[in-house]
């Protein structure tokens, strides 16, 4: 019975406007995929700063 109450309150499959029309699960998966892709972009070697 407890699971039905939680599922009725928090439907993890229902799309939501405030999440860009994604379900909470889809939104979370997209968020973590975006983080991994941003981390990969930030791993590019940097040029040393020129000092005079």
C-alpha contacts under 8 A as a table, 3 or more apart, distances in Angstrom:
res1	aa1	res2	aa2	distance
1	X	4	X	5.45
1	X	5	X	6.76
2	X	5	X	5.27
2	X	6	X	6.48
3	X	6	X	5.18
3	X	7	X	5.98
4	X	7	X	4.99
4	X	8	X	5.89
5	X	8	X	5.11
5	X	9	X	6.23
6	X	9	X	5.08
6	X	10	X	5.78
6	X	11	X	7.87
7	X	10	X	5.06
7	X	11	X	5.10
7	X	12	X	7.51
8	X	11	X	6.04
11	X	14	X	5.66
12	X	23	X	6.28
12	X	24	X	5.52
12	X	25	X	6.19
13	X	23	X	5.22
13	X	24	X	6.82
13	X	25	X	6.98
14	X	22	X	7.82
14	X	23	X	5.23
14	X	24	X	7.53
15	X	19	X	7.67
15	X	21	X	5.24
15	X	22	X	4.73
15	X	23	X	4.07
15	X	24	X	7.19
16	X	19	X	5.42
16	X	20	X	6.81
16	X	21	X	4.95
16	X	22	X	5.88
16	X	23	X	6.11
16	X	24	X	7.68
17	X	20	X	5.28
17	X	21	X	4.68
17	X	22	X	7.44
18	X	21	X	7.01
19	X	22	X	5.59
19	X	23	X	7.25
19	X	24	X	7.24
19	X	27	X	6.47
22	X	25	X	7.88
22	X	26	X	5.71
22	X	27	X	5.67
23	X	26	X	5.12
23	X	27	X	6.05
24	X	27	X	5.05
24	X	28	X	6.16
25	X	28	X	5.21
25	X	29	X	6.23
26	X	29	X	5.12
26	X	30	X	6.12
27	X	30	X	5.17
27	X	31	X	6.09
28	X	31	X	5.00
28	X	32	X	6.32
29	X	32	X	5.40
29	X	33	X	6.17
30	X	33	X	5.07
30	X	34	X	6.04
31	X	34	X	5.19
31	X	35	X	6.32
32	X	35	X	4.99
32	X	36	X	6.33
33	X	36	X	5.23
33	X	37	X	6.30
34	X	37	X	5.13
34	X	38	X	6.15
35	X	38	X	5.08
35	X	39	X	6.16
36	X	39	X	5.11
36	X	40	X	6.30
37	X	40	X	5.15
37	X	41	X	6.44
38	X	41	X	5.14
38	X	42	X	6.32
39	X	42	X	5.06
39	X	43	X	6.42
40	X	43	X	5.28
40	X	44	X	7.53
41	X	44	X	6.17
